[in-house]
Amino acid sequence: MWVYGALCRARSLARVQQELFSASWRRGPACSSYSASDDPSRVQALVYGLHGDPAKVVELKDLELAAVGGSDVHVKMLAAPINPSDINMIQGNYGLLPKLPAVGGNEGVGQVVAVGSIVTGVKPGDWVIPANAGLGTWRTEAVFSEDALIGVPRDIPLQSAATLGVNPCTAYRMLMDFEQLRPGDSVIQNASNSGVGQAVIQIAAALGLRTINVVRDRPDIQKLKDSLKNLGAEHVVTEEELRKPEMKNIFKAIPQPRLALNCVGGKSSTELLRQLAPGGTMVTYGGMAKQPVIASVSLLIFKDLKLRGFWLSQWKKDHSPDQFKELILTLCDFIRRGQLTAPACSEVPLQDYQRALEASTKPFVSSKQILTM
Amino acid sequence: MWVYGALCRARSLARVQQELFSASWRRGPACSSYSASDDPSRVQALVYGLHGDPAKVVELKDLELAAVGGSDVHVKMLAAPINPSDINMIQGNYGLLPKLPAVGGNEGVGQVVAVGSIVTGVKPGDWVIPANAGLGTWRTEAVFSEDALIGVPRDIPLQSAATLGVNPCTAYRMLMDFEQLRPGDSVIQNASNSGVGQAVIQIAAALGLRTINVVRDRPDIQKLKDSLKNLGAEHVVTEEELRKPEMKNIFKAIPQPRLALNCVGGKSSTELLRQLAPGGTMVTYGGMAKQPVIASVSLLIFKDLKLRGFWLSQWKKDHSPDQFKELILTLCDFIRRGQLTAPACSEVPLQDYQRALEASTKPFVSSKQILTM
């Protein structure tokens, strides 16, 4: 979720942030000294002490591993992606910001090494993912509170587990929670090649929904179109093609979408609104264009369009951990049936983080950078 | 509802318009000849044959009165206001547009003179108002289909009856249908001195809701503030005052609004969004500034603000005539209890329509022009 804006400084959100962090950051980086060491109680982590350009502010540091308390879980991280929201959080442009210094990364999968005496939900060997944003997944090992973690089945691919907790959850909830869609209905989205976008295409196809997928024009556009169609996209069009009169032909064979998913803002979102069926909803979950959503008064009044936003962190706050676990298990079913695969990934060792960070902020990079530990 | 935009030319809305008009316009102006006459079968009406500036395109014409068929009602119009939406419709900027030539006016009250043999809902002497927009109320008499009319009790003031069918209905539905408000909750609105705005103030006060009312600065602003406070407004602030840090003081004593009602668009609506409580809804029902609604991506995602639109014509299409009658009776209860009064009105004889049209398009005119027949 590529989001700009200064809202993160709002008082109410600072409180949200504090609450989320107090739960998941209990043993945050003991940053008193960062010297390299062979001490097994010391582990490596990608730490930032200031908000700014990730290439400049993120450093590989040694952190001290905390002792495992009764309700704690010692986790060896296996893989953790670099998502747009991780970058935004480091830049300081996100709805919740950790206390600095902080370990980067909000998503990833780890394996349980040891558990405290009163831990019942997971056992050594289990795979776990963060229960909430802000955990700091870009590190080799950590001791977390049990309630900061959610167990995931081990019979899914590692890359799927590492990329399960944010993007597919966001995609699934947006498809389910705003419009009552039935098989045959259509959905339009922009940023269709993003992690969320690819999950939307696959989950929608599995649910019998037809997708119109907008992407930015680029070299090798046909290759991208083919790859999204292979995932189940019915139509893939560039932003420019979306504005052409020929778009009408698409809607001769497919119903006008009742749901639009917007990760861009600006002109791109104006175009999504224009394509929506009367009464339809546009859900904004990102703002890659760093421009606001602009809606004509006429579309709101006479076409009864609805503009909403979605933020998985808020959804989790409004739902119980069991509901989040249920969501994860639902997505695992899609994965086991071959209906949901991880986005194309480039695995990069944690130590080569600079290369991975650089690649993840380049435009038109179609593969997700995944740090491996 | 002061609305701009080209949506009225959209195909789906043209259909809405056609349906609305085929129901309410059955005996539309028989415009074959417009010569003045003393013939009792001929009546006077304000007719426009082209879209454009009301002062230029509206003319007083003689129309022929149709015979009263079995399901028809002969109505003598008593009073009909000039609303912003009437002006927009004449200008051609509205979500439904009548076939031209058309009689102006969407609201008003008339008295039944005679009824057809199978009419059961109203009888001679009853007061009636239009069931839908597009009836053409600016005329001395007309024969309408029974289903184009709704009876209203005669124990409310004439001006209240003449201004009941659009603005108070819009105000009440917007207060009831978007957020579940409880006594003590607050509502913020702009264009607070409009017909809808005054109805919002009064109905909200009757429901125990606290209102923050934004108005444009003007000469004699204190007089306007006093008059809105007399109606029940808790706070009245100018657009400029709304942007000042002192606004924070208001929210020490009043909860942040969960509902914002926007009839302006542009900067004014941006400011309403900024004042909304997290999770709150802004309902747009007009666009006086002729500028779109602009929402930052952050407000949508991290503050979970919802942007909606309201159009009474659509509400009526989605509800039964009995539900509209129930709404009218609910509003009559407010009127009888002294909780809802008509806006300050200037009565102008139909023949002096040019003066009334001119006054109704002037800025900062605080009294509504009502044509009397």
Interface residues (C-beta under 8 A of the other chain):
Chain A: M1 V3 Y4 G5 A6 L7 C8 A10 S12 L13 G95 G265 P278 T284 Y285 G286 G287 P292 V293 I294 A295 S296 V297 S298 L299 L300 I301 F302 K303 D304 L305 K306 L307 R308 G309 F310 W311 Q314
Chain B: M1 V3 Y4 G5 A6 L7 C8 A10 S12 L13 G95 G265 P278 T284 Y285 G286 G287 P292 V293 I294 A295 S296 V297 S298 L299 L300 I301 F302 K303 D304 L305 K306 L307 R308 G309 F310 W311 Q314
